[in-house]
Amino acid sequence: MKDIKEDLVKNLWGDDEVDFSFSASVGLSGGLLSIWRTQTVTVEASFSGPGFLGSKVLWKGEYYYIFNIYSDCAWSQKRLLWARLIEWKNKYQDGEWIMAGDFNAIKKRSERCGISSRICNSEWRDFSDFIDDAGLADVPCKGKRFIWFSGDGKIKSRIDRFLISNKVIMSWGVVGQWIGMRYISDHCPVWLMVDKEDWGPKPFKFNNEWFSDKSFFDFVKKES
């Protein structure tokens, strides 16, 4: 869609207490829409560029940079998008970061089925490097294994995901990403799963050979 009206957003959300930002599509693809509840969060700024729609959000006294992603299929454009996202993250460090959406890339071979491994090799290595350089985490998936399916079902991959900072994982209690069932789209929906239940002390595995390392005791004292 090249234009998004307020009435449409309210109908999608099912509530009048909402606001939104959007980036118009180019042809039949590339459009992005972010919606938020005005009673819960304050969006102080919105910005967009090729392949992303970002917002600076104030929620519960903390700032978050939330980027809605829709990457181009062209390999050169993917790498350009990743470089721009790194630049944004390095420039704005007064809040925690969340990137989510269709990155059109995988980070390991097992995330794609039905396509040449040669193509996977060049893709997953660079995408994995981008995630590391961004300092964000791709928490484990639950539910389905793949997110996107070709029309004939022969090719499937996990190209949609959340990338979040470690502080978000700890403070929100993020335990994974849930991949839901497909409906009208060829992509499955993805949710962040949180669980702040205190299950008591976590199991700890100890290897006796660690005692042979002279720096072990100093390490334990430093980390405890």
C-alpha positions, 0 to 999 in steps of 0.5 A: 500500500502506498498510503495508510489511513488511520481508520484502517489501522484502528480496524486492524488493531481493534481499538481506537487508542493507537497510533502508527508509522508506515513506510510506503511500498514500492510496487507490490512490496516493501511496505512497512507498518508499525502500530502501538498502544498510545496508553502504554508507550510514547513514540518520540521519533520515527524514521525510515529508509530502504528496508526499515522503519524505526521508532524511538520508544519510551516504555516504563521509563526506558528507551527502546529503538525498535526497527521493523525490517523488510529486506530486499531480496538482492544480496547487494541490498541486504548487505547495504541494509545491514551496514546502515543498521549497524551505523544507526545502532552505533550512533544511538546508544541511549536505549535498548535495541530490537530489530524484527521482521523479514531479513530475507537471510538465514544464519545457518544451513539448517534454516533453509531447505530445498535450495543450493548449499552454495548459496546458503554458504555465502549468505549465512556467514555474512548474516551471522557476522551482522548479528554479532557486529550488532551485538544482538541475540537471536533467541531460540525458536519454539513451535514450527521450524520454518517461517516462509514456504514457497508456493509448491512447498519445496523451498522453506526457510527461516528468514523472519526473526527478532534480534534483541539486546541482552538487557531486553532478554534479561529484563523482559524474561525472554525465553524464545521466539514462537513461530505460529501457523500460516493463514493468509500470508506465505509467512508464519507470524512470530512472537517473543515469548516471555516467562518471568516465573522464578523456577529457583536456582539453575542447574550448574555443571562443574568439571573437576579439571577446571581446578588444574587452571591456575586462574580458575579461582580468581575467575570465580571470585571475579564473577561471583 
